[in-house]
Amino acid sequence: MPSDEEQTKYILPEDQMPTHWYNIAADLPTPAPPVIHPGTGQPIGPPDLAPLFPMALIMQEVSQDREIEIPEAVREVYKQWRPCPLFRARRLEKALGTPAKIYYKYEGTSPVGSHKPNTAVAQAYYNKIEGTKVITTETGAGQWGSSMAMACAFFDIACRVFMVRISFDQKPYRKGLMQAFGAEIYASPSEETNFGRQVLGETPDTPGSLGMAISEAVEQAATDPDTKYCLGSVLNHVMTHQSIIGLECIEQMKMAGDYPDIVIGCAGGGSNFAGIAFPFIGKMLRGEGDVRVIAVEPAACPSMTRGTYAFDFGDTGMMTPLTKMHTLGSSFIPPPLHAGGLRYHGMSPMVSHLLELGCIEATSIPQVDTFELAQQFTRAEGILPAPETAHAVAIAMTEAMECARTGEEKTILFNLSGHGHFDVQAYIDFNGGKLSNYEYPGELIEAAQRKLPPVDA
Amino acid sequence: MPSDEEQTKYILPEDQMPTHWYNIAADLPTPAPPVIHPGTGQPIGPPDLAPLFPMALIMQEVSQDREIEIPEAVREVYKQWRPCPLFRARRLEKALGTPAKIYYKYEGTSPVGSHKPNTAVAQAYYNKIEGTKVITTETGAGQWGSSMAMACAFFDIACRVFMVRISFDQKPYRKGLMQAFGAEIYASPSEETNFGRQVLGETPDTPGSLGMAISEAVEQAATDPDTKYCLGSVLNHVMTHQSIIGLECIEQMKMAGDYPDIVIGCAGGGSNFAGIAFPFIGKMLRGEGDVRVIAVEPAACPSMTRGTYAFDFGDTGMMTPLTKMHTLGSSFIPPPLHAGGLRYHGMSPMVSHLLELGCIEATSIPQVDTFELAQQFTRAEGILPAPETAHAVAIAMTEAMECARTGEEKTILFNLSGHGHFDVQAYIDFNGGKLSNYEYPGELIEAAQRKLPPVDA
């Protein structure tokens, strides 16, 4: 029998799965800035959001409670793939010759291969009990859309997904998965909405963008009382739902008899990063253990490392409220990176606030370097990371290699938020020498920043 | 805390993972027929196989030992994804309104998404310790090739995969995954072998077949002492390695306080079926509990239900020894089913022997019916089964629906051998009304059977 020291993975028993999510708002030294109505310039309240979201989610969005109970029906579904394993990357450590201990939480065991169902299932549940008949949402590469489609199938809600046109055309598999769950999928911009028709009228050949797809999904929810909207990242309640990742990690690190010096996640809208990091940051804020926390973004879409901390729209159509966040400007269209989930102009306001507070660091890495390290990871550990996840893998490996240089025996934990089985084209392009690092799109970002709404709250 | 009765999945602790594989040869009432040399018509011995396989695997092939120890280095790698979860399909049971209890073993949590690494890792290990520098193998859809590529990456062996040309052209993602692991991949038939060049000379536009790819891989191994050949199914040692699936299930059913009345697996070459079924059949043969065991094959490639039990070649090039098995004839080319892993003219000789002994049943199901039920499964349980696996899912659901009719509370266990994330096209075609059930290819099978080698041993 292998000794404890040789253990490869740490799995919580099903009956030790967390029963409550963690809401970091309760532990903040200063609260995050309010959400602003773009018309009035004034903070918005829960009723303003009622056309889009069920009240239970709105109350979670503004909650100051540290713990929010996970409904039993949601926990029952979570048990399909949760608790997720925590791995010790022993073969990778050996390959890197590092004295560092590398752990990764693996969220790819969910039926759709990523962490996204953690919030999709919760959002579908609250919509169901408040009588929602149809859920609209957007998706880029499709991780979020397929999660929402699955959650809607479980709770018997119709699901309508606006999928960025270029992904709709280029990623038939994610589309096919959503259809297998029974969802309706529209290439965005579409003929289904006023905003979509307007964009198509002006630019019939547009490849679409996440910002446009959000505008279409929001428009449909805002104009039909039986229809609500779901968002897969950015918002506080999404971050809270994803906290189950880090809460499990805390228990699993206890099983391993260890505690991380560094916690790493990739960040597009911020949800998988928040999921693994917020519970550890919360402990730090409560004086229960210091930890260095690193959010990783692509060098070509660097909202945290090169953007402005300002009020901005979440979508291209400027239909959403304004939130203070690190943003490249809502009119910025990121380069066609393979990491579609990281191609977002903004960042979760809560993640942004923590960056301003100095609780976390942000770093960026170019695309080619990312895949070079991610592929090395794959050859050691077997798992092929999703292109987004590859950014976290790469920085974790970089930190471990630094330990090899200095001799420090740091404990590194990162979130392996999803597998790349739907995204192999990225690795094909990498191995075919067809990947570009993209130049830093400085001028485009400057132009988009000049269009930021003039709000100072 | 949920009660035991509400548990969704059963996970063995890592330190309770089986330490030995199970070899069913030890429990057979009569031994399986010998393997025959096609030239001499006489049984072959271990030395005849030495050009192709390391001696440790050859000795496993002919072993009569009930238990074969899993080397520690193999167990260390297994821990990357093993023990795999056993699920109770509560939402599916509810959707079907059945009093049956449905359990499924999920092998899709392995890094490549299927059960195939269970034997790939073992084969790579034994090759490594006997000094093999290059491993050749064949792959159809790519489940096996990607597993072998991963195993070779772990044990630092060069891997050369002959991939059926039509899959090479149509399934770039599996190819991309193999390349990410560092394997060389050739479309088969290729210019790399005499057999490949011969076929290309005669039929330059051939789509290839698994039988041809086997011939190419075998030819390279037979002609280079540093190169060995690995096969992903059919052979006894492969069935033995896969027994870890069923061995884990036996322990997990104990955790659930239950025991299966019916065990179900899909069968192409037979390895995932053997994996889940052989340990239960062994218990039955030893008088430790009766169980009905069902092997499921596609109606359009029905080796067990419509083939002959006869000596036949394993490959198209007629380079392999002859084994007695249920076969459609090695010259039969199956219709282009989506379940590429079930498109094989023969069947594992050991599975065939058990069918002759009456220890198992075989049944078949047409393609469209398969996907109809598999998609219903997906909407209830979230997991999208691989097209091969879908055959087992469909028959398990059929049995459960029969229980709904009769009121019987049977316990049904099936092997969910792999996820379908690389095979979504099958579901797209199903939902697009483009799937055919294919007519039973009776005339083609009759023609192939007339070409069976005239051996009677």
Contacts between the chains, C-beta under 8 A, distances in Angstrom:
chain1	res1	chain2	res2	distance
A	1	B	15	5.2
A	2	B	14	7.6
A	2	B	15	6.5
A	2	B	72	7.9
A	2	B	75	7.5
A	2	B	76	7.6
A	2	B	79	7.9
A	6	B	76	7.5
A	7	B	14	6.1
A	7	B	15	8.0
A	7	B	79	7.8
A	8	B	14	6.7
A	8	B	76	7.0
A	8	B	79	3.8
A	8	B	80	6.4
A	9	B	14	6.4
A	9	B	79	6.4
A	9	B	80	7.7
A	11	B	11	5.9
A	11	B	13	7.7
A	11	B	14	7.5
A	13	B	11	7.7
A	14	B	2	7.6
A	14	B	7	6.1
A	14	B	8	6.7
A	14	B	9	6.4
A	14	B	11	7.5
A	15	B	1	5.2
A	15	B	2	6.5
A	15	B	7	8.0
A	72	B	2	8.0
A	75	B	2	7.6
A	76	B	2	7.7
A	76	B	6	7.5
A	76	B	8	7.0
A	76	B	90	7.9
A	79	B	2	8.0
A	79	B	7	7.8
A	79	B	8	3.8
A	79	B	9	6.4
A	80	B	8	6.4
A	80	B	9	7.7
A	80	B	87	7.6
A	80	B	381	7.1
A	80	B	382	5.6
A	81	B	382	7.9
A	87	B	80	7.6
A	90	B	76	8.0
A	91	B	154	7.0
A	109	B	109	5.3
A	110	B	382	7.7
A	111	B	381	7.4
A	111	B	382	3.3
A	111	B	383	4.7
A	111	B	384	7.1
A	111	B	419	7.9
A	112	B	382	7.4
A	113	B	421	6.3
A	117	B	382	7.8
A	150	B	382	5.3
A	153	B	378	7.9
A	153	B	379	4.4
A	153	B	380	7.9
A	153	B	382	8.0
A	154	B	91	7.0
A	154	B	380	8.0
A	154	B	382	7.3
A	172	B	424	7.3
A	172	B	425	7.4
A	172	B	428	6.3
A	173	B	173	7.9
A	173	B	421	7.4
A	173	B	424	4.0
A	173	B	425	7.3
A	173	B	428	8.0
A	174	B	424	7.8
A	175	B	428	7.7
A	176	B	424	3.9
A	176	B	425	6.9
A	176	B	427	5.2
A	176	B	428	3.9
A	176	B	431	7.5
A	177	B	384	6.2
A	177	B	421	7.6
A	177	B	424	5.6
A	177	B	427	7.5
A	179	B	427	7.1
A	179	B	428	7.0
A	179	B	431	5.2
A	180	B	375	5.5
A	180	B	378	5.3
A	180	B	379	7.7
A	180	B	384	5.9
A	180	B	424	7.5
A	180	B	427	4.6
A	180	B	431	7.0
A	181	B	378	6.7
A	181	B	379	6.1
A	182	B	379	6.1
A	375	B	180	5.5
A	378	B	153	7.9
A	378	B	180	5.3
A	378	B	181	6.7
A	379	B	153	4.4
A	379	B	180	7.8
A	379	B	181	6.1
A	379	B	182	6.1
A	380	B	153	8.0
A	380	B	154	8.0
A	381	B	80	7.1
A	381	B	111	7.4
A	382	B	80	5.5
A	382	B	81	7.9
A	382	B	110	7.7
A	382	B	111	3.3
A	382	B	112	7.4
A	382	B	117	7.8
A	382	B	150	5.3
A	382	B	153	8.0
A	382	B	154	7.3
A	383	B	111	4.7
A	384	B	111	7.2
A	384	B	177	6.2
A	384	B	180	5.9
A	419	B	111	7.9
A	419	B	421	7.9
A	421	B	113	6.3
A	421	B	173	7.4
A	421	B	177	7.7
A	421	B	419	7.9
A	421	B	421	4.1
A	421	B	422	6.0
A	422	B	421	6.1
A	424	B	172	7.3
A	424	B	173	4.0
A	424	B	174	7.8
A	424	B	176	3.9
A	424	B	177	5.6
A	424	B	180	7.5
A	425	B	172	7.4
A	425	B	173	7.3
A	425	B	176	6.9
A	427	B	176	5.3
A	427	B	177	7.5
A	427	B	179	7.1
A	427	B	180	4.6
A	428	B	172	6.3
A	428	B	173	8.0
A	428	B	175	7.7
A	428	B	176	4.0
A	428	B	179	7.0
A	431	B	176	7.5
A	431	B	179	5.1
A	431	B	180	7.1
